[in-house]
Every structure is written in structure tokens, then in C-alpha cells.
Amino acid sequence: MAIDETRAFKPVNIALLTVSDTRTGADDTSGDILADRITLAGHNLADRAIIRDDVELITAELHRWIEDEAIDAVVTTGGTGLTGRDVTPEALMRVKTREIPGFGELFRYLSLKTIGTSTIQSRACAVVARGTYIFALPGSNGAVKDGWDGILAEQLDSRNRPCNFVELMPRLRER
């Protein structure tokens, strides 16, 4: 990470969504890893929820957070695989204003180093939805570590050079 110490750190308000038919607050280890990393990085955990793999429910929660001016970004974990119940990418496509294709590409590149060619089964993706970033990570502990440590920790740090997602936030709603 190329941190420019002369720049001020700007905390981001991040909502965290776990998509799962089986996880609860007691055993949401991937969500816990992300929550810890969000707060340890100096960001604000604005909200957290667990929703089952249902595109309508996921979309409704995303709309709620997109409309909340206090939330800058959403990170989801789970529901990005290939099975019939994995519908997180479909929910993101329903709310998107613009896709961020490089996020999924970079995630799979980084994941290749840890899980080999199995990374091809991931549909990790990201979008901007009416000024809110939404990042969809797979549900495994390793995947959320790869996604946060390898991409989001840098791109959500306002001091990261040569550029970062934070400095674009004021301009995301431009027409």
C-alpha cells in the first residue's frame, strides 16, 4: 500500500451484509472477520445484517442502505458462487448504477494465489448504486481476508496513492 502520510485519513461508513441460509450472529465468522478489519482500519461499522439467499430480500436491504445518506459503502459476504441459491451478484445488478468490473477481476487474481484454479467458481463483483459502493465477496474466511486485505483496505483508505475509492465519493452522483 502506498500511504501518503501527509494526507488525512477519512473514515468510511460501511454496512456489512452476510448472505447465508445457515449462518447466525453466533457463527458468522466471515462477517466477524470483516467487522474486525473495518473497525481496526479506522472505519465505522454503520450497520450489520444477515439475510438468507433470496434476491428480493438482499435487494431490499441494499436499497435501504443505498438510501441512507450515512452509509458510504456496503460489503457483502456470501452468495457469490455458482449454485442456484447464490444470488448476491443478481441483487447487485438490480440496484447498480455502474459496475466496477476490475474488482472481480482483481479478486480472482489474488484468490488464485491462495486457492488455485478454484477461484474460477467465484462471482465476486462490485458496483456503484446511486453514490454508494457495494462490494460482494464470497462467504469463506479466506475469501473475505483476500478481498479486504488485498483490495478494500487500500482502496477505502483516503491516503492511498496514486488514487482510491474515497476521493471519488463526492463525485459518484455527478451527471
C-alpha angles and dihedrals in degrees: 000000000000101000116185103210091195089069124080120247112240114200115225122219105233130187117204123212125187113198111203142130092210112031124096133184088270096058106025094123096161091050090048091052091052094045090052093048092047093053096038088055089057098254126130120251095220097182141342132204142166116218128177121245098279120127094213093052093045092048092050092052091047091051090051091054094041089056092049106093089201091067118079100174142010125211117195128192123198137021097071099111131097103263124108091254094053102097107143094109090051090054091051091050089055093056102033127120092180136002125232099210095175091066095066092040093052092043092055091046091053092042091053087069093057106032104019121216091347084086087081088076092064122098094188108162145159138213142176112235115191092322098322123109115225120191120188116203129179118261102248122104091237093051095052090049091050092047097045100036096039101040120359099048088061101035093047092050110095090207095058114117145248087017143329143190093255096065089055095053096091089054102044094097095049119130 
